[in-house]
Amino acid sequence: MALKNASREVRLQWFARQVIDATFDGLDVGGDEIQAWARKAGLVDEHVVTAADLAEGSETLCNVSNAECLSEGDTWFAFSDDLKAENVRWDELTA
């Protein structure tokens, strides 16, 4: 089974192992590697900035850090449905 077709739990486990294994190996992991792992695990969605995204009044990029630096054709990432705040059972952390 391909990673992208695996359950959310397995994809999250795979991602966690990539990060932890890298730290155990003493690797200096950067944001590019972490984003690549998150994309591979389906935890973030890749988007390309369009002219409509940059139009005055558009709210598409309102929660994107450094959105003011983005230009048409640039890539930005957002949490996939698996990680959107409204889909995570945060109450389990306080139980």
N, C-alpha and C positions, 0 to 999 in steps of 0.2 A: 504494500500500500504506500502510496506517495504521501509525503508529509502534508501537503496541502489538502489531502482528502481525509486526514486523520481527525480524530475528535479534538475538541478544544483542549481537553485535559492533556492529551498526548502532545499536542503542539506547544502548549505552555511548558510541559516537562522538557521537551526537546530544547526549547529556547533557554530555559533555566540552566540546563546542562551545558549548553554552548558557553554561556557567560561564566558559570562556575568553573568549568574545565579550563577555560582560558586563564582565569585568575590562579587556579592551582598550578598551571604550567608557567606562571610568572609572566605571561604575555601582557604587553601594554596595549590593551584593547581600546580602540577609539570609537567615536560615534558612528563612523561609516560601517564598521564591522557589526556593531549592535543593530543598526538600522537594517543591514542586509539580513541578519539572522531573523529579525522581527518580520521583515517582508517575506522571507522564505517560510516562516511559520504562520503567515497569514494574520499577524497581530497588528499590522499597520497597513493602510491602503495608500497607494501612491497616486497622486493627482498632478496634473499639469495645469499651470496657471493659464487661463484664457483672458481675452480682452474683457469679457463679461465679468470675470472675477475682479478685475481691476477697476471696473466702472464705479463712479461715485454712487454711493448708496448700496452697493453690493455688500452682503454680510458673509460671503463665502470665506473670506480670509480673516475675519475679525478675531478669531481665536488662534491664529497662527503666529508664533513668535517670529519676529523680524519680517512680518508681512510687508512692511513699508519698503523692504529691500528687494522684494520679488518683482520680476518682470514677466511679461508674457512668454510662455515656453519653459519657464523654470519649473522645477519639481518641488512639491511639498508633500508631507505625510500627515495622515490623521489616523487615530486609533480605529481599528476595525470594529465591527459590532461586538466581537468578543471582549474588547477592552473598554468600550464606551462606558462612562460612569453609570449611566442608567441601567446597564446590563450586568453590572457586577454586584454581587450580594455582599456589600460592605458590612452589613450587620453581623455576618459570621466572624468578623475580626474582633467583635466586642463580646461575643458570647462566651 
